[in-house]
């Protein structure tokens, strides 16, 4: 397609008019190449995932899932079921770990009333009344 695009507008128009079937094949092949390239990037992302999901590499897992979700149906047809499964399962595991970590952080917060800053703020408020 790059050679076609390098042609002048007039030459492109003439080629399309005189070689319609060949032009349509060129466009179809270009689309397939782009779809396969997009799918290949997702396959590479799946292959590059760490073997054990972990929070340290969560951005990598989230990026692989986002890349998978961004594919069109036409692009996804070039992925194997295994690639999709690897990404989906790893994403779910990391998401669960991330949610558990956030819950742990919340659970570790000191009670609201016992925090020294809260007590100081309450004392100041009483003095302003």
C-alpha positions, 0 to 999 in steps of 0.5 A: 500500500505504501507504493500505491500511496507514493503515487500522485493523486492522478495516478491513484485515481487512474489506477483505481478506475482501470484496475478496480479488482486489483485495487480492492485486493490491495486494500483488503490485503492491507487491512489483513496485514494491519489486523495481523500486526495488531494481533501480533502485538497482543500475542507478544504482550501475552508472551512477555507477561511474567510467569506469576502474576504479581502487584509489582508488575501489575501495569504490565498485566493491565496493559496487556488486557487493555491491548486485548480489549482494544482489538476489533473482532477482525483483529482478534481472529488472529489470536489463539484461544490460549493467548486470550486465556493467558491474558484474561486469567492473569488480569483477573488474578492481578485485579484480585490481588490489587483489590485485596491489597487496597482492602488491606490498606484500608483495614490497616488505617487507624480508627478515625477517632484515635488519630492524633490529627483528628483529636487536635482538630476536634479540640480546636473546633471546641475552642472556636465555638 
